[in-house]
Amino acid sequence: QVHLVESGGGLVQPGGSLRLSCTASGITFWVFTVDWYRQAPGKQRELVATMTSDSVTNYADSVKGRFSISRDNAENTAYLRMNSLKPEDTAVYYCHLRLTGAHDYWGQGTQVTVSS
């Protein structure tokens, strides 16, 4: 019933940009906090960016100044704009919706590969 569909991943050169999208259905999207996580092979899952329902944001130090999280509540969609991409950004990226007192939800993941 609840679905999060991610898109926008792909192969880019170092210094390039991508915008990831996460579109939700079956929930009252605007009340949820949105997180973006990533997991690279052999590494722990890490939190990249967060945006609350009040549009308060937070970023991992590794992506500050390069990545930007946003949301369009009318379209039930969250975004992660990634600029100045580096090879170390290569990972599977997951969107995550959470709300205190409710279930949380995960997207299916989208592969981002940064390579020359």
Stockholm file with secondary structure:
# STOCKHOLM 1.0

chainA/1-116         QVHLVESGGGLVQPGGSLRLSCTASGITFWVFTVDWYRQAPGKQRELVATMTSDSVTNYADSVKGRFSISRDNAENTAYLRMNSLKPEDTAVYYCHLRLTGAHDYWGQGTQVTVSS
#=GR chainA/1-116 SS CCEEEEECCEEECTTCCEEEEEEEESSCGGGSEEEEEEECTTSCCEEEEEECTTCCEEECTTTTTTEEEEEEGGGTEEEEEECSCCGGGCEEEEEEEECTTSCCEECCCEEEEECC
#=GC SS_cons         CCEEEEECCEEECTTCCEEEEEEEESSCGGGSEEEEEEECTTSCCEEEEEECTTCCEEECTTTTTTEEEEEEGGGTEEEEEECSCCGGGCEEEEEEEECTTSCCEECCCEEEEECC
//
